[in-house]
Amino acid sequence: MGWNVDVEFKPSGTHGMGAFARQDVAAGTKVWTFDSGMKVGGRQELVALSREELHFALHGGYLHHPSGRFVWYDDGMQYVNHADFPHANIGITEWTALTDDNCTALRDIAAGEELLEDYQFWSVLTLGRDHWLTKLYQDFCPGHYDFLIEIQKRREAA
């Protein structure tokens, strides 16, 4: 698994299920890192998935921008909910090589606290409307796509 800290998955007051720290986590700690168990692909691999698998991948995965590869997983990272900056407590702080990709604690996190990430950094909305991934989101995960658009609108209005 990609988790470097002890986490538990349980119902969230933010949305559905959430990921919660089971230990104190210091700012700068790599909370989650890419590992060989992650699923990685491009358009061809994603469209080969069943409708249910594709929805799962799109809802919980992300495009690793430097490599152009889409990453999805079933290690519980899909339960990390969103919080707008500055309320997010974990995030991708810079793009690295795919094999070094990670999610870092942006501040100290107390045991029991829900892990929340600002999705804007990696959002599909940073892509052009004609990008292959945009169309997949619109067709197979429209609710999540609409949520990402709402995040962007809130950010632009602020």
Secondary structure in CASP SS format (residue, H / E / C, confidence):
PFRMAT SS
TARGET T0000
AUTHOR 0000-0000-0000
METHOD secondary structure of the structure
MODEL  1
M C 1.00
G C 1.00
W E 1.00
N C 1.00
V C 1.00
D C 1.00
V E 1.00
E E 1.00
F E 1.00
K E 1.00
P E 1.00
S C 1.00
G C 1.00
T C 1.00
H C 1.00
G C 1.00
M E 1.00
G E 1.00
A E 1.00
F E 1.00
A E 1.00
R C 1.00
Q C 1.00
D C 1.00
V E 1.00
A C 1.00
A C 1.00
G C 1.00
T C 1.00
K E 1.00
V E 1.00
W E 1.00
T E 1.00
F C 1.00
D C 1.00
S C 1.00
G C 1.00
M C 1.00
K E 1.00
V E 1.00
G E 1.00
G C 1.00
R H 1.00
Q H 1.00
E H 1.00
L H 1.00
V H 1.00
A C 1.00
L C 1.00
S C 1.00
R H 1.00
E H 1.00
E H 1.00
L H 1.00
H H 1.00
F H 1.00
A H 1.00
L H 1.00
H H 1.00
G H 1.00
G C 1.00
Y E 1.00
L E 1.00
H E 1.00
H C 1.00
P C 1.00
S C 1.00
G C 1.00
R E 1.00
F E 1.00
V E 1.00
W E 1.00
Y C 1.00
D C 1.00
D C 1.00
G C 1.00
M H 1.00
Q H 1.00
Y H 1.00
V C 1.00
N E 1.00
H E 1.00
A C 1.00
D C 1.00
F C 1.00
P C 1.00
H C 1.00
A C 1.00
N C 1.00
I E 1.00
G E 1.00
I C 1.00
T C 1.00
E C 1.00
W C 1.00
T C 1.00
A C 1.00
L H 1.00
T H 1.00
D H 1.00
D C 1.00
N E 1.00
C E 1.00
T E 1.00
A E 1.00
L C 1.00
R C 1.00
D C 1.00
I E 1.00
A C 1.00
A C 1.00
G C 1.00
E C 1.00
E E 1.00
L C 1.00
L E 1.00
E E 1.00
D C 1.00
Y H 1.00
Q H 1.00
F H 1.00
W C 1.00
S C 1.00
V H 1.00
L H 1.00
T H 1.00
L C 1.00
G C 1.00
R C 1.00
D C 1.00
H C 1.00
W H 1.00
L H 1.00
T H 1.00
K H 1.00
L H 1.00
Y H 1.00
Q H 1.00
D H 1.00
F H 1.00
C C 1.00
P H 1.00
G H 1.00
H H 1.00
Y H 1.00
D H 1.00
F H 1.00
L H 1.00
I H 1.00
E H 1.00
I H 1.00
Q H 1.00
K H 1.00
R H 1.00
R H 1.00
E H 1.00
A H 1.00
A C 1.00
END
